[in-house]
Amino acid sequence: MQSPQPHFLADEIDPELLRRVGRHLHAGKWMAALAQDLGVTDEVVFGWLTGEMPVRGAGLRERLGDLVLSRRADADRMLAELRPSEIPAAA
């Protein structure tokens, strides 16, 4: 039997999603780098991950989304340079 998923308020972010985003963006020392990106202390990020405090804040979801989109745009540019023949021409 599968355990029930934790309940989060509409504006809260699942700590596991935060962990995945941080690792995707920064790999190794991602907690400190993500804290810097978000303008919070390492202790705040640690508190979010351990459940000491809910992962929420004004604009947090949007800021994380912007960071992911930025990384995706960077990856798209690098891919275009590495494999230009695989990128469709703009219409």
N, C-alpha and C positions, 0 to 999 in steps of 0.2 A: 504494500500500500504506500502510495506517495504521500509525503508529508505536505500539509497545506502551505501555500505560499504566504509569506508575511504580508500583513495589511499595511499599506502606506497611504497617507493622505494624498490628495490630488497633487499638491505641490511638492511632495517629497520625492526624492530619488532613491532607488534601491542602492544600498552601499556596494553591492556586488557590481552594479552597473558603473558606479563611480570608479571602482577598482579597475574594471575593464577599460574604461575611457582613459584613466591615468596611465595604465600600462601601454595602451595603444599609442598614446601621445608621446610618452617619455621613456618607455622601457625601464632600464635599470633603477635609477633613483627617482622614481616617478612621483612619490608623495611630496617631496620638497619642491620639485618642479611644478607640480599641479597646484600646490599651495601658492606659489609665486604667481602663476597664471591667474589664479582666482583672487589674489589680494588678501589671502588669509594666512594664518600661521600653520606650521606643520602640525601643531597640536590640534587645531580645528579639524584638519583632514583626518588625523588619527582618531579623533573623537567621532567623526562621521563613520569611519570604517568599523570601529568597535561597537557602535550603537550607543555610545554615551550621549550623543546628541543627534537629532534627526538631520538628514541631508536635505536641507532646504535653505532658501535665502532668496532675496529679491534678485531676480534675473539669473539665478544659478543655472537653471536648465538651459536658458538661452545662451549663456556664456559657454557652457560645456559644448553645446551644439555648434557654436561658432568655432570653437577650437578644433572640433572634429572635422568640420567643413574646410577649415584652413589647411589641415593636414591632408585631407583628400585632394584639395586643389594643388598642393605642393606635389603630391604623388602623381597626379595627372600630368603636371608639367614635366616631371622627370621621365615618366613613361613616354611622353611625346618625344623627348630628346633621345631616349634609348631605342625606341621602336617607332620611328616616324611613319613607316609604311603601314603600321597597324591602326593608326589613328584616322578615322574618317575625316574627309575634308569638310570644312564648314559649308553650310548651304548658302 
